[in-house]
Amino acid sequence: MEDSDWMADRAARIQGRDLDALYSEKTHLVHGRFGAAHWDYKHHIVPPASASVAYRLNTSQRGARGFQEFGHDHLGDGEHILIYDRLDEPTRAMLEENLAYAERGECAVAFASGMAAISAALCTSAASGTHILTHDVLYGCTFSLLRNWLPRFGIEASTADFLHPEEALKQIRPNTTIVYFETPVNPDLTLIDIKAVTRRVKAINAERPEEQQIRVIVDNTFATPYGQRPLTMGADVVVSSLTKNIGGFGTDLGGVVVGPASLERAWLGFRKDFGGVLSPRNAWPILVYGLPTLTIRIRQQQQTATKLARFLHRHPCITAVSYPGLDSFAQKELAHRQLIDYDGHFAPGTLIYFTLREDSAHPGANGQRFIDYLAENSYAITMAVSLGQVRTLIEHPFSMTHSALAADASARSRIDPGGIRLSVGLEKGDDLIHDLSEALEHVFQPQQRA
Ligand SMILES: *Cc1c(COP(=O)(O)O)cnc(C)c1O
């Protein structure tokens, strides 16, 4: 049999089966989706990393057709005409196909960073004169984008406490077009009830004409699609930083927007013109290393996180631990309903937020001494921002990732000056406990103990 026939036969055999029914997410994330019209690779086991800024167009008619079709037929089965990397690109398109699958979305568009994806998701659903309603605790750069940049273009934003969705959604205005939040919230790991929000927004939308529909956009960076799929709970759009747990190894920035096919054209157009495109060189490690290992990394990391959270919870010098997997977690019922992995098991996540006992005259001072000690003395724990890597990272949100909120008079009270965020990696749990214990011993000398 001709080699090409053999490959075509195999492809037909594979495609002829109901792959979604036969194989689990864990397997799909390793093998990819094989439906991509973007690349005709046949004998590669690992998808090739492509690198071509521009593409041969053959004839002026074909070139013109490529431009006409850009953003229209991305999901169609006709010939896909590649033109220029910033418009569409095969390695990145394979990643997008797998991310759409992972999030249960119809399409995904990848950006240069999480912030580029968030900018695109917001700007394509807003316009001058419209309003965005968000939860009052947000990743610092998202907060700054809404506070410092979008108002320049006539897009207004205000915040509400989405821990009480009914109350928060009373802040919706006639010109509101976006409801935006993270859950779990960075950094305090409180949860927002996605179904409660989307149910209420759908009721409001039912009374509105098409052009005034409100979109619910959820930042799923903390849970990852492994631990939570907001689109299945009624959200319209999911944004994620690929830099964190999806990339997983801390080597590449990236971001993604996932949602209905009806929005793909706007996202691609925005990316083309604002230019925040994910480089295929950065897409490749996320496609080849990040996504295939996502399920196993998260499962291991959250097992260790549960162990560390219990240790911290029992420790006399720790006043509060927020971790969805603890019995003491305030929103335990919601956590078990919303944070569910592909196999239907509870997925409490890989981050822990906690506070040390503080002297009321110097709030946050013990927390800072604690992470400074770890920074200087710990082998297993690294003081750094970012999260979701194979290494355990610790940081102080008030002065670091969330300093934009801390600097804002109205938001300041929502960020605890003593709060510490721990992103659990793949080290042995006992080693991490060893380093945490030693730092706590150092901060709370015996005479200071209550
Ligand atoms: C890090 C982060 C972002 C931004 O992602 P980048 O890839 O750093 O641009 C957005 N949202 C949350 C919740 C994050 O943790």
The ligand as an SDF file (V2000), in Angstrom:
LIG
                    3D

 15 15  0  0  0  0  0  0  0  0999 V2000
   -1.1810   36.0740   35.8700 C   0  0  0  0  0  0  0  0  0  0  0  0
   -2.6200   36.3140   35.7370 C   0  0  0  0  0  0  0  0  0  0  0  0
   -3.1150   37.0390   34.6530 C   0  0  0  0  0  0  0  0  0  0  0  0
   -2.2020   37.6560   33.6070 C   0  0  0  0  0  0  0  0  0  0  0  0
   -1.5140   36.7030   32.8560 O   0  0  0  0  0  0  0  0  0  0  0  0
   -0.1050   37.0460   32.1110 P   0  0  0  0  0  0  0  0  0  0  0  0
    0.1320   35.8260   31.3130 O   0  0  0  0  0  0  0  0  0  0  0  0
    0.9020   37.2850   33.1850 O   0  0  0  0  0  0  0  0  0  0  0  0
   -0.3440   38.2590   31.2980 O   0  0  0  0  0  0  0  0  0  0  0  0
   -4.4740   37.2200   34.5780 C   0  0  0  0  0  0  0  0  0  0  0  0
   -5.3170   36.7170   35.4870 N   0  0  0  0  0  0  0  0  0  0  0  0
   -4.8820   36.0130   36.5430 C   0  0  0  0  0  0  0  0  0  0  0  0
   -5.8660   35.4730   37.5270 C   0  0  0  0  0  0  0  0  0  0  0  0
   -3.5240   35.7870   36.7050 C   0  0  0  0  0  0  0  0  0  0  0  0
   -3.0910   35.0930   37.7660 O   0  0  0  0  0  0  0  0  0  0  0  0
  1  2  1  0
  2  3  1  0
  2 14  2  0
  3  4  1  0
  3 10  2  0
  4  5  1  0
  5  6  1  0
  6  7  2  0
  6  8  1  0
  6  9  1  0
 10 11  1  0
 11 12  2  0
 12 13  1  0
 12 14  1  0
 14 15  1  0
M  END
$$$$
